[in-house]
C-alpha cells in the first residue's frame, strides 16, 4: 500500500494538507507558492528565498533567526525556488521535533507554527523595503550559485541545451535568474514583488508527521492569516512540434565532452499514456540496467555516464552522456539507435517487469522521506488522475504496445555537444 492519510482543508487564504504518518518522529511543514514562469520576474523570485530566510520582524539578524531555530530543539528552516513545467514554485520547509516525544510543557509546536508564519509573512522591513544589507549580501550569494553552474560542465551543457531547444518558449527561462537583473532590483522593488507573492499566489501548506495527539489545525488557524487564495494552478504548457532537429557544438576548456539530447515526448503528467512514458524511460535510460547504460557505457565503452530523465509537465525528455571528445559521431549514433530500438519494440517482457518494479520501489522510497512525499502529493494536484496506489496500478498495467506508442511519439529536437577546444 502506497496510500497516504492526507486530509485537505480549504482555509481562508490557503489549502492545508494534513498528512498523518507514524514514520517520522519529526514534524515537517512545507509551504508552496506557485506562479507562471516569466523572464521579467524570475530573478526577483530566485532572490526572495535567499532574503526571506535571513531575518524577520522579531528575529532581525541571521544570528537571531538561527538562534530561535536552535531554541526550538534544533529545528531547521530553508527556502528555495524551482521550475515545474512552465511554472515557478517557491518552497519553504521547516522541521521541528514532535512535542509528543518531549518531556516538557513548553509550547514547542505553537512556537514553531508562529515562527513558520513569521518567516513567510513578517519579514524584516526597513523604510518600506527589505534590509539593503541583506539584499546586497544575498545578491552575491545568488550570483555565486549561478556562476557555479557555469563551472560545472554537465550543468552548463544542460542549461545551454534548454536555451537552444526552448528558444522563444518560457521554459527557456533560468530558474535562478540572471545577474544582469541585479542592479535594477532594489530593497523596495523586491519587497513590492514579495507582497504580490504572499497576497495573490496560490498557497498550499503541508504538515506531515504523527498528528494524532496534536492540535495542528487549530494552531495554523490561529497563526496563518491570509485574505484570499488563488485557485489550483494549471500546468498546461506550450506544445511545440519539431520541424527540423538542431545540432549545436560549442567548445570549452575541458577533458570530457558533454553530449546531451533534448526530445519532445508529446506526453504529459495528466495524460493516459503517462505511466507508459515512465516505463519507457526506465528501460531506455532511467536506471543502471537501462539500454543507454548497458549499450553506450558498458558494451561500447563510449561514455563515462549515460542516462535519461523526463520533464513530465512540459513534455520533454533529456539524455545526458559524458564522452571522449573524439567519440562524438559514434556516441550520437549509438544513443539514437537505443531510441529506435524502443520504437521497434526491441525489449523483453522481463525488462518491462523489472522497469515496473524499479519505478514502484522508487515511489516507495519517496514516501519514506517527508519532503519526497510532499512533492508527490503536490504533483497530484495538477492531474485529474488517481491516488498513488492507483498510479502504481496503472504502471503495472502498462503494455508493450503502450511503450512502443509513446516511443514513436518522441521527436528529437536538439543535440548539444560541449567539447574540448581544438578537437575535430
C-alpha positions in Angstrom: 0.0 0.0 0.0 1.3 3.4 -1.0 -1.8 5.3 0.1 -1.2 8.3 2.4 -3.6 9.6 5.0 -4.0 13.1 3.6 -6.7 15.5 4.7 -7.1 18.6 2.6 -8.8 21.6 4.4 -9.6 24.8 2.5 -8.8 27.5 5.0 -9.1 31.2 4.3 -6.1 32.1 2.2 -4.5 28.7 1.8 -5.1 25.0 1.4 -4.0 23.0 4.5 -2.8 19.4 3.8 -2.6 17.3 6.9 -0.7 14.0 6.4 -0.9 11.6 9.3 2.2 9.3 9.3 3.9 7.4 12.1 7.1 7.1 10.1 8.5 10.3 11.4 9.4 11.5 14.9 9.8 15.0 13.5 7.0 17.2 12.2 7.5 18.8 8.8 5.9 22.0 7.5 6.0 22.8 3.8 4.6 25.9 2.1 4.4 26.3 -1.7 3.6 29.4 -3.7 3.2 29.0 -7.4 3.2 31.4 -10.4 3.7 31.3 -14.1 7.4 31.4 -15.0 8.4 34.7 -16.6 11.7 36.3 -17.7 10.5 39.6 -16.2 10.1 38.4 -12.6 12.3 35.3 -12.4 15.4 36.9 -10.8 13.3 38.5 -8.1 11.6 35.2 -7.4 15.0 33.5 -7.3 16.3 36.1 -4.8 13.3 36.1 -2.5 14.1 32.8 -0.8 17.6 33.9 -0.1 16.4 37.1 1.6 13.4 35.6 3.5 15.5 33.0 5.4 17.9 35.7 6.8 15.7 37.8 9.1 12.2 38.5 10.3 10.4 41.2 12.2 11.1 39.6 15.6 14.4 37.9 14.6 16.1 40.8 12.7 19.5 39.2 12.2 20.7 35.9 10.7 22.1 35.0 14.2 18.8 35.7 15.9 16.9 33.8 13.2 19.1 30.7 13.7 19.2 31.0 17.4 15.4 30.8 17.5 15.5 27.6 15.5 18.1 26.2 17.9 15.8 27.1 20.8 13.1 25.1 19.2 15.1 21.9 19.9 17.3 22.2 16.8 14.5 22.9 14.2 15.5 23.7 10.6 14.2 26.1 8.1 15.0 26.5 4.4 13.6 28.1 1.3 14.3 27.7 -2.4 12.8 28.2 -5.9 12.2 25.5 -8.5 10.8 25.1 -12.0 8.0 22.7 -12.7 6.9 22.8 -16.4 6.3 26.4 -17.2 5.6 27.4 -13.5 7.9 28.7 -10.8 7.5 27.4 -7.3 8.8 29.0 -4.1 9.0 26.4 -1.3 9.6 26.9 2.4 10.4 23.9 4.6 10.6 23.6 8.4 11.3 20.6 10.6 10.6 20.5 14.3 10.6 17.8 16.9 7.2 16.3 17.6 6.4 17.5 21.2 4.8 14.2 21.9 8.3 12.8 22.3 9.5 15.5 24.7 9.1 15.6 28.4 8.3 19.3 28.6 5.3 21.5 28.9 6.8 24.2 26.6 4.5 25.2 23.8 7.0 24.0 21.2 4.5 23.3 18.4 2.8 26.7 18.8 6.1 28.5 18.8 7.2 26.5 15.7 4.0 27.4 13.8 4.3 31.0 14.9 7.9 31.1 13.6 6.9 29.5 10.3 4.2 32.1 9.9 6.7 34.9 10.7 9.3 33.6 8.2 6.6 33.7 5.5 4.5 36.7 6.3 6.5 39.0 8.6 10.0 39.6 7.1 12.4 42.3 8.3 11.3 45.6 6.7 13.2 48.9 6.7 11.6 52.0 5.2 9.1 50.1 3.1 11.7 47.6 1.8 13.9 44.7 2.8 17.1 45.4 4.6 19.5 46.7 1.9 22.5 45.0 3.6 20.7 41.6 3.3 19.7 42.3 -0.3 23.4 43.1 -1.2 24.7 40.0 0.5 22.1 37.7 -1.0 22.6 39.0 -4.5 26.2 38.0 -4.1 25.1 34.5 -2.8 22.7 34.0 -5.8 25.3 35.3 -8.2 27.8 32.8 -6.9 25.2 30.0 -7.3 24.6 31.0 -10.9 28.3 31.2 -11.6 28.9 27.7 -10.1 26.6 26.2 -12.7 28.9 27.5 -15.4 31.8 25.9 -13.6 30.0 22.5 -13.6 30.3 21.5 -17.3 27.5 18.9 -17.0 25.1 21.6 -15.7 26.3 24.1 -18.2 25.7 21.7 -21.1 22.1 21.1 -19.8 21.5 24.8 -19.4 22.7 25.5 -22.9 20.7 22.6 -24.3 17.5 24.0 -22.8 18.4 27.6 -24.0 18.8 26.3 -27.6 15.9 23.8 -27.6 13.4 26.1 -26.0 14.3 29.3 -27.8 11.1 31.5 -27.8 9.5 29.4 -25.1 9.1 30.5 -21.4 10.7 27.2 -20.4 14.0 28.6 -21.6 14.0 30.9 -18.5 16.7 30.1 -15.9 15.2 29.1 -12.6 17.9 31.0 -10.7 17.5 34.2 -12.7 20.1 36.5 -14.3 22.9 38.5 -12.7 22.3 41.3 -15.2 19.0 42.0 -13.4 20.6 42.6 -10.0 21.2 46.4 -10.4 17.5 47.0 -11.1 16.3 45.1 -8.0 16.1 47.4 -5.0 15.0 46.8 -1.5 11.7 48.4 -2.3 11.1 46.7 -5.6 11.8 43.3 -4.2 9.5 43.9 -1.2 6.7 45.1 -3.5 7.1 41.9 -5.5 7.2 39.9 -2.3 3.8 41.4 -1.3 2.3 40.3 -4.7 3.5 36.7 -4.0 2.2 36.4 -0.5 -1.1 38.2 -1.2 -2.1 36.7 -4.6 -0.4 33.4 -5.4 -2.0 30.0 -4.7 -0.6 28.7 -1.4 -0.6 25.1 -0.2 0.7 24.2 3.3 1.6 20.7 4.1 2.0 19.3 7.7 3.5 15.8 7.9 4.0 13.6 10.9 2.3 11.8 13.8 -0.5 14.4 14.2 -2.9 12.1 16.2 -2.4 13.9 19.6 -1.7 17.4 18.3 -4.0 20.4 17.7 -2.2 21.3 14.4 -5.3 22.6 12.5 -6.2 24.9 15.3 -2.6 26.3 15.5 -2.5 27.0 11.8 -5.9 28.7 12.0 -4.5 30.8 14.9 -1.3 31.9 13.3 -1.6 31.8 9.5 -3.7 34.7 8.3 -4.3 35.4 4.6 -7.2 37.2 3.0 -7.6 35.1 -0.2 -6.1 32.2 -2.0 -5.7 31.6 -5.7 -7.1 28.6 -7.5 -5.0 25.5 -8.1 -2.6 26.4 -10.8 -2.9 24.9 -14.3 0.2 23.0 -15.6 -0.8 23.4 -19.3 2.4 24.0 -21.1 3.2 25.3 -24.6 3.4 22.5 -27.1 5.8 22.6 -30.0 6.3 20.3 -33.0 9.8 19.7 -34.3 10.3 20.9 -37.9 14.0 20.2 -38.1 16.3 18.9 -35.4 19.1 21.2 -34.3 22.7 20.4 -33.6 24.8 22.7 -31.5 28.6 22.2 -30.9 30.4 24.5 -28.5 33.9 24.5 -27.1 35.3 24.9 -23.6 38.5 24.1 -21.7 37.6 20.5 -20.6 38.7 16.9 -20.9 35.4 15.1 -21.0 32.9 16.1 -23.7 29.2 16.5 -22.7 26.8 15.1 -25.3 23.2 16.0 -24.3 20.0 15.5 -26.3 16.6 17.1 -25.9 13.4 15.4 -27.2 9.7 16.3 -27.3 7.7 13.5 -25.8 4.2 14.9 -26.5 3.1 13.1 -23.3 2.4 14.9 -20.1 1.7 14.2 -16.5 -2.1 14.2 -16.8 -2.2 12.1 -20.0 -3.4 8.5 -20.1 -0.1 7.4 -21.5 2.0 9.0 -18.8 2.6 5.7 -16.9 3.8 4.2 -20.2 6.3 7.0 -20.6 7.6 6.2 -17.1 8.2 2.6 -18.1 9.7 3.6 -21.4 12.2 5.9 -19.6 13.1 3.2 -17.1 14.1 0.8 -19.9 15.6 3.5 -22.1 17.9 5.3 -19.7 16.4 5.8 -16.2 18.2 3.1 -14.3 21.7 1.4 -14.4 20.0 -1.6 -16.1 18.8 0.6 -19.0 19.7 0.5 -22.7 21.7 3.6 -22.6 23.9 2.4 -19.6 24.4 -1.1 -21.0 24.9 -0.4 -24.7 26.6 3.0 -24.6 28.7 2.7 -21.5 29.3 -0.9 -20.9 29.3 -2.7 -24.3 30.8 0.0 -26.4 32.8 1.8 -23.6 31.8 5.2 -25.2 30.5 7.1 -22.2 31.6 7.8 -18.6 27.9 8.1 -17.9 24.7 7.8 -20.0 21.2 8.3 -18.6 17.9 9.9 -19.4 15.2 11.7 -17.5 11.9 13.3 -18.5 10.1 16.6 -17.6 6.6 15.4 -17.1 4.8 18.8 -17.1 6.5 20.3 -20.2 6.7 17.0 -22.2 10.5 16.9 -22.6 13.0 14.0 -22.5 16.7 14.6 -21.9 19.6 12.3 -22.4 23.0 13.1 -20.7 26.3 11.5 -21.5 29.9 12.2 -20.9 32.2 11.1 -23.7 35.7 11.4 -25.1 35.6 14.5 -27.4 36.7 12.4 -30.4 33.8 9.9 -30.0 31.0 12.4 -30.8 29.7 10.9 -34.0 29.9 7.3 -32.8 28.3 8.0 -29.5 25.5 10.1 -31.0 24.7 7.2 -33.5 24.6 4.5 -30.8 22.5 6.7 -28.4 19.9 7.4 -31.1 19.9 3.7 -32.0 18.6 2.9 -28.5 15.6 5.1 -29.1 15.0 3.4 -32.5 15.2 0.0 -30.6 12.5 1.2 -28.2 10.3 2.3 -31.1 10.7 -1.1 -32.7 9.8 -2.9 -29.5 13.3 -4.3 -29.1 12.9 -5.0 -25.3 11.7 -8.0 -23.4 8.8 -8.8 -21.0 11.5 -9.3 -18.4 12.8 -5.8 -18.9 9.2 -4.4 -18.7 8.7 -6.2 -15.4 12.0 -5.0 -14.0 11.2 -1.4 -15.0 7.8 -1.6 -13.3 9.4 -2.9 -10.1 12.2 -0.2 -10.1 9.6 2.5 -10.6 7.4 1.1 -7.7 10.4 0.9 -5.4 11.4 4.4 -6.3 7.9 5.6 -5.3 8.1 3.7 -2.0 11.5 5.3 -1.3 10.0 8.8 -1.9 7.2 8.0 0.5 9.8 7.1 3.2 11.0 10.7 3.1 8.7 13.5 4.2 9.7 16.1 1.6 9.6 13.4 -1.2 6.0 12.6 0.0 5.0 16.3 -0.3 6.4 16.5 -3.8 4.4 13.5 -4.9 1.2 14.8 -3.3 1.7 18.3 -4.7 2.2 16.9 -8.2 -1.2 15.0 -7.9 -3.0 18.4 -7.7 -2.1 19.0 -11.3 -3.7 15.8 -12.6 -7.2 14.5 -12.8 -5.8 11.0 -12.2 -5.9 9.0 -9.1 -4.1 8.3 -5.8 -0.6 6.8 -5.5 -1.9 3.3 -5.2 -4.0 3.9 -8.4 -1.0 5.3 -10.2 1.2 2.2 -9.3 -1.7 0.0 -10.6 -1.6 2.0 -13.9 2.2 1.5 -14.0 1.7 -2.3 -13.6 -0.9 -2.3 -16.3 1.4 -0.7 -18.9 1.6 -2.9 -22.0 4.5 -3.4 -24.5 2.3 -1.7 -27.2 1.8 1.3 -25.0 5.5 1.7 -24.5 6.1 1.5 -28.3 3.3 4.1 -28.8 5.0 6.7 -26.5 8.4 5.9 -28.0 7.1 6.6 -31.5 5.6 9.9 -30.4 9.1 11.1 -29.2 10.8 13.6 -31.5 14.5 14.6 -31.4 14.6 18.4 -31.1 18.2 19.4 -30.2 21.6 17.7 -29.9 24.1 19.7 -27.9 27.8 18.8 -27.6 30.1 20.7 -25.3 33.6 19.6 -26.4 37.3 20.3 -25.9 38.8 23.2 -27.8 40.7 22.1 -30.9 39.2 18.6 -31.2 37.6 17.7 -34.5 
